[in-house]
Amino acid sequence: MKKQPDLTRNPDELRRQAEQRLTTKPEIVPASPSDEKRLVHELQVHQIELEMLYENLRYAQDELEKSWASYFDLYDLAPVGYLTISDRDVILNANLTATSLLGVTRKALLKKLLTQFILDTDQDVYYLHRQQ
């Protein structure tokens, strides 16, 4: 498993880490008192900061993709119909089983009121349940 980059959101700590990495790169000109070398050093440190931030972003993206895959397996492929509804009974999401049970596409479910899919004879039961 890939190791999470040890980056902080603190800019001073990020700079310290970049400075430390800069000293381990032999092809990079070391800092000196002259203006040109100081400018090159600053640019190199900034480049390393950006590389470190990119590493962190790639790690976060990888973790997000793993999380999404897990969510897909647990939610979308569940043998039970799941609906995610808002506090106003609007369907925000539906898994594949729910769409199959209701006989409609996911697109036909989303942004519709849940009560549209409840039998008229059960509307009162659902209403009372929501009140509790």
C-alpha positions, -999 to 999 in steps of 0.1 A, spaced: 0 0 0 12 35 -8 24 56 21 6 88 27 29 118 21 39 135 54 27 169 45 13 196 67 -11 224 58 13 248 76 32 268 50 62 272 73 65 235 79 60 228 42 88 252 34 111 236 60 104 202 45 111 216 10 144 231 22 153 198 37 146 180 4 166 206 -15 198 198 4 195 161 -7 194 170 -45 230 172 -58 222 188 -91 206 218 -74 227 249 -68 231 255 -31 220 289 -16 245 316 -14 246 353 -4 245 365 -40 212 377 -54 212 353 -84 219 322 -63 194 333 -37 167 337 -64 175 303 -79 174 288 -44 139 304 -38 127 291 -71 140 256 -64 124 256 -29 91 267 -44 93 240 -71 98 214 -44 69 228 -24 47 224 -55 60 188 -61 52 180 -24 17 194 -27 12 175 -60 23 142 -42 -3 150 -15 -30 157 -41 -23 124 -59 -24 105 -26 -58 122 -18 -71 114 -52 -60 77 -49 -78 75 -15 -109 91 -29 -110 66 -57 -106 37 -33 -134 52 -11 -157 56 -41 -151 20 -52 -159 8 -17 -191 30 -17 -201 16 -50 -198 -20 -38 -216 -13 -5 -244 10 -18 -250 3 -55 -245 -34 -55 -264 -41 -23 -292 -67 -25 -315 -43 -7 -330 -12 -23 -315 20 -9 -327 55 -14 -310 86 -1 -336 113 6 -335 149 17 -353 162 47 -381 173 23 -385 137 9 -367 144 -24 -348 114 -37 -311 124 -39 -297 90 -48 -308 54 -54 -290 21 -58 -295 -3 -86 -317 -26 -66 -341 2 -57 -344 12 -94 -351 -24 -103 -377 -29 -76 -395 3 -86 -391 -5 -123 -377 29 -133 -343 42 -142 -322 61 -117 -327 93 -137 -364 89 -133 -360 86 -95 -336 114 -88 -351 148 -77 -386 133 -74 -406 132 -42 -405 98 -25 -442 100 -19 -447 97 -57 -436 61 -53 -458 52 -22 -492 37 -28 -521 60 -20 -533 36 7 -499 39 25 -495 77 23 -510 82 58 -487 56 73 -457 71 58 -467 106 69 -472 95 105 -439 77 104 -421 109 92 -438 129 119 -422 107 146 
